[in-house]
């Protein structure tokens, strides 16, 4: 899957797993920033019973100004429901409907998942690395595109990606791919 394929959709919701960790938040934030730069207005959400409460994650969300929402239901079915750092139908993923379902994940692929588009790389240590790689391949970091972007956004994204990778790989002890 290429990020450019996401541009086919208007109403886009990016979903992290319930009780999201740093990797899920960073991955969702990266996709959100990329889509916003392309002129889209996606939402970044997670479900489950509890809002984010872990101090390190509250700090991450607040300091990096990540607009993630805790929701119990969606008022309308999005054109695209994009799951990051998780797969549709898993126990830790609140089931929301989407006209099209896609996934970006670093866990083993579940054959039963009904997702139409999948980017699963289970040889990566973190989903944040996959999203960063996809953004690189889509030209997000090319000089011409960077000219109109604030350095503050790039710093927030870099911090989020690094922290997501750091936490999901046991403080860099479980790096599995050269891109990590």
TANORVEN-V128559 format. One record per residue. N is the residue number from 1. PHI is phi as a letter, one per 30 degrees, with the letter a starting at -180 (NA if undefined). Layout:
n={N,N}
phi={PHI,PHI}
This chain:
n={1,2,3,4,5,6,7,8,9,10,11,12,13,14,15,16,17,18,19,20,21,22,23,24,25,26,27,28,29,30,31,32,33,34,35,36,37,38,39,40,41,42,43,44,45,46,47,48,49,50,51,52,53,54,55,56,57,58,59,60,61,62,63,64,65,66,67,68,69,70,71,72,73,74,75,76,77,78,79,80,81,82,83,84,85,86,87,88,89,90,91,92,93,94,95,96,97,98,99,100,101,102,103,104,105,106,107,108,109,110,111,112,113,114,115,116,117,118,119,120,121,122,123,124,125,126,127,128,129,130,131,132,133,134,135,136,137,138,139,140,141,142,143,144,145,146,147,148,149,150,151,152,153,154,155,156,157,158,159,160,161,162,163,164,165,166,167,168,169,170,171,172,173,174,175,176,177,178,179,180}
phi={NA,c,d,e,d,d,d,d,c,c,c,c,b,c,c,c,d,e,h,d,c,d,d,d,d,d,d,d,d,d,d,e,d,d,d,d,d,d,j,c,b,d,c,c,b,a,c,j,d,c,d,d,b,d,e,d,d,d,d,e,d,d,d,c,h,d,d,c,c,c,b,c,a,c,d,b,d,d,d,b,c,c,c,b,i,a,b,e,j,d,d,c,b,d,d,c,d,b,d,b,c,b,b,b,a,c,c,e,d,c,d,d,d,d,d,d,c,b,b,c,b,d,c,c,d,b,d,e,d,d,d,e,d,d,d,d,d,d,i,e,c,d,e,d,d,d,e,c,c,d,d,d,d,d,d,d,d,d,d,d,d,d,d,d,d,e,d,d,c,h,i,i,d,b,d,c,b,e,d,e}
